[in-house]
Amino acid sequence: MSWQKVDGLLVHISVGPNGTTWGVNTKDEIYHRPELNAAGWTKVDGLLKQVSVGANGHVWGCNAKDEIYFRNGASTENPLGHGWQKVDGGLKYVSVGADGRVWGCNAKDEIYYRNGLQGKWQKIDGLLKNLTVMHNNSVIGTNKNDDLYIREGVTADKPTGTSWKKLDKSFSHMSASNHGFFGVQKDSDIYWKPLGKGSWSKISGGLKQIDIGCQGHVWGVNKKDEIYYLKSGVHLSN
């Protein structure tokens, strides 16, 4: 197990395709890094308190007023895009799926789903404080008590699924992909679980927020806003 400290300070981080990474700092300033070994972070126009990058390179985020924004032109070929487009609605947290479908939660922890930029927000049952859309478009998230839930019954014909299933672990923040589940607790302990099998394993380090990309890249930030990248030690099977 080995974490590599990365230059910079961020309060929230999100990993996209090919290791491209977006993040925001305490001033809501937005930063982008094309890969781990890049020369550094590039400051991006705009202000956001939270940002999410999908496997197709789409970037969404929320600002301090819970206004929602979509990054125009962002894709795997053009990771930075060109400017922000305001989207209707109000959310405190948003997550983008592999095909551009979006889930989010508002200040009341109410949950919403949208079929991409051209879709409309649809209210979903349940309450969550944050969530993440997985590779298969299912959703996993935590509520105000740090209880962990996964959305069941998600299919191509029913993208919003059928119900929430409570899982046997508590996390303050969670991330998941086809490479497995990662979660962090209030005391900054980090846990990992293979997808569909095995049990939770505590791993070294301490983080307040974590994100795993579609290709297994894992990044996170700690309580000091320091940035870390997981470079070895966990077998992330496809």
N, C-alpha and C positions, 0 to 999 in steps of 0.2 A: 504494500500500500504506500502510495507516495503522492503528495500534493506539491505542486509547484506554485510559488507565489508569483503573481504577475503585477507589473507596474500599474499604478493608478488607484483610484478610490471610487467605488460605486455602491449604491444602496440596493440596486436590483439589476439582474443580468439575465439575458436570454440568448440561447444558442440556436443558430439557424443552420442551413445546409452548408456542407463543406467546411464547417468550423467557424463560419462567420458569426460574430458576436456583437450584440447590442447591449447597452446599459445606460442607466441614469444615476446621477449623483445627488447629494443632499440639496443642491440648488435646482434640481430638476433638469439640469443640462444633460443632453443626450450625446452618447459616444458610440462609435462603431469601430470594430477591429476585424479585418478580413480573415485573420488566422492567428494562432498562438504566437508564431515567430515573426509577426509583423513588427515594423519599427515602433509602433505605439498606437495610441487611440486617436481617432479623428473626431473632432467635435462636429456634431450635426446640428443644423438649424432646428429651432423649436424648443419647447419645454414640456417634459412629461415626467410623471412620478412613477410610472410603470410601463414596461414595453414587452411585447411578445413577438417572436419571429417564428413563422411556420416553416415546414419542410420545403415549401415551394418558394421561400424567400419573402413572402408577404409579411409586412410589419404593421402592427396595430399598437396603440398605446392610449393611456389615460393621463390627463393632467391634474393639477391640484384642484380644479373645479369639477372633476369627474367628467369632463368633456372627452369625447372619444375621437381619435384621429387615425387615419390610414395613410401609409406612406405611398405616394404615387410612384408608379413605375418600378418599385422594388421587386426583384426576382432573383433567381439563382444566377442569371447572367449579369444582372445589374443590381448588386446588393444594396447600394446606397439609395437608389431611386432619385426623386427630384421634387421634394416639397411635400407638405402635409395637407390632406383633405379632411375637413371636419365631417364627422358622421353623426347622424341624429342619435338621441338617447343620452343616458348618463350612467357611467360605470366607474367603479373604483379599481377594478381588476379585469383584465381581458386575456384570453388565450386563443391562439390561432392553430387550427388543425392542419393536417398534411395537405388538404385540398382547398384551403382557404376558408373553411367554415370556422365560425367564431363563437366562443362561449364567454360569458362574463358574469360578474356579480356587482351589485350596486351597494350604496351606503347602508341599505337595510339588509344586506346579504341575500337579497332576492337574485335568482339565477335567470339568465337570458341566453337565448341561442339565435344565431343569425346565419343564413346560408350565403356567406360571403358579402362583399361590398354591396351588391345589388339586391340583397335580400332584405327582410324586415325582421325586427326583433320580436321574438316569441318568448313569453314568460314560461319558465319551467318550474315544476314543483320542487320544494325543498329550499334550504337555506345554507349557503356556503360563504366563507370569508375570502377564499381564494381557490383556484382550480387550475387544472392543466388538461389540455386535449391530447390524447394519446395518438399513436400511429394509426390505429384502427378507428379513429374518430370517437372512441369512447372517452369518458371524462372521469377524472379522479380529483377529489378536492377535500378540503378540511373546513369544519364549521368553527364557530366562536369558542367551542370547548376543545378544539383540536381533534375532534372525532374525524375519522377518515372514511370517506364514502366513494364508491365507484358506480358509475351509471351503467345499468344493465340494459340489454335489449336493443343496443344501437346497431342498426343495419343500414344498407343503402336506401331501403324503402322507408325506414323510420329513423332518420338521423338524430332525433331527439331522445331515442330510447324509450324505456317503459317505467323504470323505477330506480331508486337508489338502494344500494346494498352497503351496510356498515361493515367495515373491515376491522381486523383485530389489532389495530395499532393506532397510536395517537401522534400527530405531527402538527407543528405550527406552519410548515410549508412542505409542499410535495411536488415532485416532478416524475414523469414516466414516459417511456418510449418502448419500442420493440426490443430495446436492449435491457430493460428492467425498470425497477422502481427505486427512486431515491427519496428520502424524507429527512427533515431536520426537526428537532424538538426545541422547546423553549430554552433548554439549557445548552443548545448548540450541538448536541450529540447528533451524529449522522448515521443513518441506517440504509442498507441496500438489500434488495430482494430480486432474484431472477424473475423474469416474466413467466407466470403460469405454473411455477413450481418452487420448491424450496421454502426456506423460512427467512425471516429478517436477520441480517447480520450487522452488528455495529462495526463501523470502520473508523479509522483514525481521523483526527481533525475536528474542527469546530466551525460551523457555519450557521447563519441566520436565514439564508436563502440559497437555493440550489436549482440548477437547470441542466437537463440532459437533452442533447440534440438528437435528431433522427439517425445520425451516424455514430452515436455513442460518445460524443464529446461531452464532458461534464465540467461545468464551471460553477462557482459559487462565491458568495461574499460573506464575511464574518461580521461580528458586532462592531468592529472598528472600521467597517467598509473596505477592508482589504480584500483583494481579489485572488482567487485560487483556481487552479486547473488540475484535475485528476489525471496524472500522467501514467500511472501503473498501479497494479495491485489487485484490481477487480476484473474478473473475466467477464466481459460484456458479450455474451453470445448472441448471434442473430436469431 
